[in-house]
Amino acid sequence: MSADDASAPETLTLLRRWHGGDAAALQDLLLRHLPAIRERLERRMGRLLRAKLDAEDLLQDVCVRILAEGPRFEIDDPEHFRMLMARIVENEMRDAHRGFTAMRRAAGRERELPPTTILAMRAARAPSGTPSRFADRAEREEWVRLALGVVDEETRRLVVLHQWERKSFVEMAAELGIAEDAARMRYNRAVARVTRAIVDLRSGRIERVLGSDLESATASGT
């Protein structure tokens, strides 16, 4: 263990060990955090979704997939880590309840983001304005998918429709029941929201990503 890791908060140390190939660190992360993540989800979700969470081992499956297939994000605050994971799991479960996650997963497997996408171009710049060192397109897409897990439902839907489903703005407008110009404007705003989430996640500014969740937790004293 390096001197930096020795002084790092425990959650961050475990994340770094996992990113470095230590499989035991993943198990430690799950053992330490899954009970608190489950408790948070049970407080937030409706009865139907709570029943689904109890009936299937979705929580562990989603958390493992986020950590195993996602980008190497770093969080030093254990509560922020739990809140982030809980939000992604909750969004995935709500999307699945609406029949949306299956479409997003299938689209992600079958299609890559186009290299000229606005999303890729905007996300390819670091917060300082210097060029990002994304290793390749696969890494870019990992960050996009992680960001999609934390943004609101409308943002996720708009990005999936245009980027993965390759729907034109005319087609999106028909599906959403709005004018073509409105569909284009909503999509551009969605891209901006996902881009901000990517920048904040990559920079470790998790409190900005959590936003309203942190405010609610502070107000309720949890």
Secondary structure, 3 states (H helix, E strand, C coil): CCHHHHHCCHHHHHHHHHHCCCHHHHHHHHHHHHHHHHHHHHHHCCHHHHHHHHHCCHHHHHHHHHHHHCCCCCCCCHHHHHHHHHHHHHHHHHHHHCCCHHHHHHHHHHCCCCCCCHHHHHHCECCCCCECCCCCHHHHHHHHHHHHCCCCHHHHHHHHHHHHCCCCHHHHHHHHCCCHHHHHHHHHHHHHHHHHHHHHHHHCCHHHHHCHHHHHHHHHCC
